[in-house]
Amino acid sequence: ESRPSGLLDSLPERFRDAGALLSQDLFGSSGGVRVVGMHEGPDSDEPWYAELELEEAWAVAQAFRRALQEPGATAGHANDSVDLSGVNAALDRTLLNAALASLNRTSDAHRRMVQDVSHDLRSPLNSILFLADALRSERSGPLTDAQSHQMNVLYTAAVTLVRMANDLIDFSRLGVGQERITVSASSFSLETVVADVTNLVGPLSTHRRVALETTFGAEGLRHGDQRLLSRVLLNLVSNALEAVDSGGTVTLEFSDTDDGDLRIEVGDDRYGTDVEALRRLLSITDDRWPGETRGWTRGLGLTISARFVEAAGGMIDVLSRSGGGTVFRVELPFPCL
């Protein structure tokens, strides 16, 4: 046998199958050391550490190191010597790969947990949102002024939580590019989409005492992904309403570009916003978890919106507005019919 004698005997019995695979990777039939450390490539078998926890893989590798240091470990081996530096280098590399594989498994488990929890949260939250809207609209009977204010607060909180759950699901799926966004196309009424979004965030506007002004320089039927547009509008408008101080104004303007694309501008009059920090949140190549940027606490929503816009073949940017404040500008290839 080409491997040093007694090598597998030094391992606990439950690690010997993995040890045999590792030994096969380390020692070639000629008795020389192959310092690749593991079989790689799409057609290879699973690596020796596939069924081991990281701590167990480390223990197996350390047992190999110790066995090779024992007197007589290389007896009968080619040239009665083993390139210990080559073996150690191979073990270091394969342990690094084992650590990366363990990290990926942990990351996948966390991502699945976020998806499952978010899905589980969304159903009861949607029920709360439906009932809060029924009560707020007085479909179940008249409310006092105090009750009406309380229902607006409850409805606003439910909308925010549903939106956050949706963003968590999307970010967990798209954060590492494992899934691509599916973009569909059909005809839809721009005014209807905008009315649905503004009705949804209306209580938030009232609760925060922030005016929401909508201007149509483009209207009528468009061709594009209605659901994608709704998600982007909901995130941008909700973020603006939450970022602006009481008494401020959020503007929502629609127009056509020279190429016939749909241009959307969501503006606010908040002073002191870090535009460059907001622009970093829009980076579709940045897989780091978004953070908070001076009141724009939905960095997650901004990142998701940017990825939706990019998937649709559009562009999104944030600019400083003349006279103070910021403008999120979105252009989508949703032509007028």
C-alpha positions in Angstrom: 0.0 0.0 0.0 1.4 3.4 -0.9 0.3 5.3 2.2 2.4 5.1 5.3 1.6 2.1 7.4 -0.6 2.4 10.5 -2.1 5.7 9.3 -5.7 4.8 9.4 -5.3 2.7 12.6 -4.5 6.0 14.4 -8.0 7.3 13.7 -11.1 6.7 15.7 -13.2 4.1 14.0 -16.0 6.5 13.0 -13.5 8.6 11.1 -11.8 5.8 9.2 -14.0 6.0 6.1 -13.2 9.7 5.7 -9.6 9.0 6.6 -9.4 6.4 3.8 -10.7 9.0 1.3 -8.3 11.6 2.6 -5.4 9.1 2.4 -6.3 8.3 -1.2 -6.3 12.0 -2.0 -2.9 12.6 -0.4 -0.9 9.6 -1.6 -0.5 8.5 -5.2 0.0 4.9 -6.3 3.7 5.7 -6.9 4.2 6.6 -3.3 4.6 10.3 -4.0 2.5 13.0 -2.4 -0.1 14.7 -4.5 -0.4 18.1 -3.0 -3.8 19.0 -4.6 -5.3 18.1 -1.3 -8.7 16.9 -2.7 -10.3 15.8 -5.9 -12.0 18.7 -7.5 -14.1 19.3 -10.6 -17.7 18.8 -11.6 -17.3 15.1 -12.3 -15.4 14.2 -9.1 -16.8 12.3 -6.1 -17.8 14.1 -2.9 -14.7 15.3 -0.9 -13.6 13.3 2.1 -15.0 15.8 4.6 -18.6 15.8 3.1 -20.1 13.9 6.0 -18.1 15.6 8.7 -18.5 18.6 10.8 -15.7 21.1 10.5 -14.3 20.1 14.0 -14.3 16.5 13.0 -12.5 17.2 9.7 -9.9 19.1 11.6 -9.5 16.1 14.0 -9.0 13.7 11.1 -6.3 16.0 9.5 -4.5 16.4 12.8 -4.5 12.6 13.3 -2.8 12.3 10.0 -0.2 14.9 11.0 0.6 13.1 14.2 0.8 9.6 12.6 3.3 10.9 10.0 5.5 12.1 12.8 5.6 8.7 14.5 8.9 6.7 14.2 8.6 4.1 11.5 5.5 5.8 10.0 7.1 5.8 6.5 8.7 2.4 6.7 8.2 0.5 3.4 7.2 3.7 1.7 8.9 4.8 -1.5 12.4 6.0 -0.7 11.5 5.5 3.0 10.5 9.1 3.2 7.4 11.3 2.9 7.4 14.9 1.9 5.9 16.1 5.1 5.9 19.7 4.0 3.8 18.7 0.9 1.4 16.6 3.1 1.0 19.5 5.5 0.4 21.9 2.7 -2.2 19.6 1.2 -3.9 19.2 4.6 -4.0 22.9 5.1 -5.6 23.4 1.7 -8.2 20.7 2.1 -9.1 22.0 5.6 -9.6 25.5 4.1 -12.0 23.9 1.6 -13.8 22.1 4.4 -14.1 25.4 6.3 -15.6 27.1 3.2 -18.0 24.2 2.6 -19.1 24.5 6.3 -19.6 28.2 5.9 -21.7 27.7 2.8 -23.9 25.1 4.6 -24.4 27.5 7.5 -25.2 30.3 5.2 -27.7 28.2 3.3 -29.3 27.1 6.5 -29.7 30.7 7.7 -31.1 31.7 4.4 -33.7 28.9 4.4 -34.6 29.8 8.0 -35.2 33.5 7.0 -37.4 32.4 4.1 -39.4 30.0 6.2 -39.9 32.4 9.0 -40.8 35.2 6.7 -43.3 33.0 4.9 -44.9 32.0 8.2 -45.1 35.6 9.3 -46.7 36.9 6.1 -50.0 34.9 6.4 -51.0 36.2 9.8 -49.7 39.7 8.9 -51.9 39.7 5.8 -54.9 38.8 8.0 -54.1 41.6 10.4 -53.8 44.0 7.4 -57.1 42.9 6.0 -59.0 43.2 9.2 -57.3 46.6 10.1 -58.3 47.9 6.7 -61.9 46.7 7.2 -62.1 48.4 10.6 -60.3 51.6 9.4 -62.7 51.9 6.4 -65.7 51.6 8.8 -67.1 48.6 6.9 -67.7 47.0 10.2 -69.4 50.0 11.8 -68.6 53.7 12.6 -65.5 54.6 14.7 -64.8 57.4 17.0 -62.0 59.9 16.2 -59.7 58.2 18.7 -60.5 54.7 17.3 -60.0 55.9 13.8 -56.5 57.2 14.7 -55.6 54.0 16.4 -56.7 51.9 13.5 -54.6 54.1 11.1 -51.6 53.4 13.3 -52.4 49.6 13.4 -52.9 49.5 9.6 -49.6 51.4 9.0 -47.7 49.0 11.2 -49.2 46.0 9.4 -48.3 47.4 6.0 -44.7 48.0 7.2 -44.4 44.5 8.6 -45.8 42.8 5.4 -43.4 44.9 3.3 -40.4 43.9 5.5 -41.4 40.2 5.3 -41.6 40.4 1.5 -38.2 42.1 1.4 -36.6 39.5 3.7 -37.9 36.7 1.4 -36.6 38.4 -1.7 -33.2 39.4 -0.1 -32.6 35.9 1.2 -33.3 34.5 -2.3 -31.4 37.1 -4.3 -28.6 38.1 -1.9 -26.1 35.7 -3.3 -27.5 35.5 -6.8 -28.9 32.0 -6.3 -32.2 32.9 -8.0 -32.9 35.3 -10.8 -35.9 37.7 -10.8 -38.6 36.6 -13.2 -39.9 39.6 -15.2 -43.3 39.3 -17.0 -45.0 41.8 -19.3 -48.6 42.7 -19.8 -50.7 45.7 -20.3 -51.8 47.7 -17.2 -53.2 51.0 -16.1 -50.5 53.2 -14.6 -53.1 55.2 -12.7 -54.6 52.1 -11.1 -51.1 50.9 -9.9 -50.4 54.3 -8.5 -53.8 54.5 -6.8 -53.3 51.1 -5.2 -49.9 52.1 -3.8 -51.0 55.5 -2.5 -54.1 54.1 -0.9 -51.9 51.5 0.8 -49.5 54.1 2.2 -52.1 56.8 2.8 -52.5 56.0 6.5 -48.7 56.2 6.9 -48.8 59.7 5.3 -51.6 60.8 7.7 -49.9 59.2 10.7 -46.6 60.9 10.1 -48.2 64.2 9.0 -46.3 64.1 5.7 -48.0 65.3 2.5 -47.9 63.0 -0.5 -48.3 64.8 -3.9 -48.6 62.9 -7.1 -48.1 64.4 -10.6 -48.8 62.6 -13.9 -46.9 63.7 -16.9 -47.4 60.2 -18.3 -50.5 58.2 -18.0 -52.7 55.6 -19.7 -52.0 51.9 -20.5 -48.4 50.7 -20.2 -46.7 47.5 -21.2 -44.5 45.9 -18.5 -44.4 44.1 -15.2 -47.2 45.5 -13.0 -46.2 43.6 -9.9 -42.6 44.7 -10.1 -43.6 48.3 -10.6 -45.9 48.1 -7.5 -43.1 46.7 -5.3 -40.6 49.4 -6.4 -43.2 52.2 -5.8 -44.3 50.8 -2.5 -40.7 50.6 -1.2 -39.6 54.0 -2.4 -42.7 55.9 -1.4 -42.9 54.2 2.0 -39.2 54.9 2.7 -39.6 58.5 1.8 -42.6 58.9 4.0 -40.8 57.4 7.0 -37.6 59.4 6.4 -39.2 62.8 6.1 -39.9 64.9 9.2 -43.4 65.7 10.3 -44.8 68.6 8.1 -42.6 67.6 5.2 -43.6 66.6 1.6 -43.0 63.6 -0.6 -43.6 64.0 -4.3 -44.3 61.2 -6.8 -43.9 62.3 -10.5 -44.3 60.3 -13.7 -43.1 61.2 -17.1 -41.9 59.7 -20.4 -38.2 59.7 -21.4 -37.1 60.6 -24.9 -36.9 56.9 -25.7 -40.5 56.3 -24.5 -39.5 54.6 -21.2 -41.4 55.3 -18.0 -39.6 57.7 -15.7 -40.5 57.8 -12.0 -39.2 60.4 -9.5 -39.8 60.0 -5.8 -38.7 63.2 -4.1 -38.5 64.4 -0.5 -37.6 67.7 1.2 -35.5 66.2 4.0 -32.2 68.0 4.6 -28.9 66.4 5.5 -29.4 63.0 3.8 -26.2 61.3 2.7 -26.8 60.7 -1.0 -23.6 58.7 -1.5 -24.6 56.3 1.3 -28.0 55.9 -0.3 -26.4 55.2 -3.6 -24.3 52.4 -2.0 -27.5 50.8 -0.9 -28.7 50.7 -4.5 -25.6 48.8 -5.6 -26.8 45.6 -7.2 -23.4 44.0 -6.9 -23.1 44.5 -3.1 -24.1 41.4 -1.2 -23.5 42.8 2.2 -26.5 43.3 4.5 -27.9 46.8 4.0 -27.9 49.2 7.0 -29.5 52.4 8.1 -28.8 55.7 6.5 -30.1 58.8 8.3 -33.7 57.9 8.6 -33.8 55.6 5.5 -34.2 52.6 7.7 -35.3 50.4 4.8 -31.9 49.9 3.2 -33.1 46.4 2.6 -36.0 47.6 0.5 -33.7 49.9 -1.5 -31.4 47.1 -2.4 -34.3 44.9 -3.4 -35.8 47.7 -5.5 -32.5 48.2 -7.3 -32.4 44.5 -8.2 -36.0 44.5 -9.5 -35.2 47.6 -11.6 -32.0 46.0 -13.0 -33.8 42.8 -13.8 -36.4 44.7 -15.8 -33.6 46.4 -17.8 -34.1 49.7 -16.2 -32.0 52.1 -14.1 -32.2 53.6 -10.7 -30.3 56.4 -9.0 -30.6 58.9 -6.2 -29.8 62.6 -6.6 -29.7 65.7 -4.5 -32.7 67.9 -5.2 -32.5 71.6 -5.8 -33.5 73.5 -2.7 -32.8 70.5 -0.4 -33.8 66.9 -0.2 -33.3 63.9 -2.5 -34.9 62.4 -5.5 -34.9 58.7 -6.4 -35.1 58.4 -10.2 -36.2 55.2 -11.8 -36.5 54.5 -15.6 -38.2 51.4 -16.7 -38.7 50.1 -20.3 -42.5 50.1 -19.8 -43.7 51.9 -23.0 -47.1 53.5 -23.4 -49.6 51.6 -25.5 
